């Protein structure tokens, strides 16, 4: 055996052991509605909620244009009936007092778990065009909001009251 091949032997052995352990050891409880540490009214996170809605009624999925490092805590995902670009959805008015007709067929899932995040007008003032789920909120087209509410309620995830 050459010296070069002997140097790779320990790496290969460690890799095989790590893969075997990964497949055989029990996995930790996943994110989502069955996670015991999740708040009762807003179980799971934004990504779990989007996955639930997508499984029930697939839509075009668009991420915000420049996600930050804390994206799952304060980022945004859009579900759209028609294809849209990140620039299209980012340009929609985010203030509920100035309804934008371009919101037709679009909802935004927005993370609200970042304590350093500045207030989001749709979440704080959204009224009937916003559903708050604790760690995230959903706002936009009222018809799509009804679909989101129904899909999440079917999984036992219900909006929380505005605080």
Number of C-alpha atoms within 10 A of each C-alpha: 5 6 7 8 9 10 10 10 11 11 11 11 10 11 12 12 11 11 10 11 11 11 9 8 8 8 8 7 10 10 15 20 21 14 14 12 12 15 13 16 17 22 25 23 22 28 17 15 24 22 12 18 18 16 11 13 11 14 18 14 19 20 18 19 14 10 13 11 9 11 15 20 19 22 21 23 24 23 24 21 14 11 11 15 14 15 12 13 23 16 10 15 15 20 15 19 11 8 12 14 10 14 18 15 17 24 24 26 24 26 24 25 18 15 9 8 11 9 11 14 12 22 22 15 15 20 12 11 19 23 25 23 25 22 21 26 26 29 26 28 20 17 13 20 21 12 14 23 16 16 21 20 12 11 14 14 20 20 19 14 10 12 5
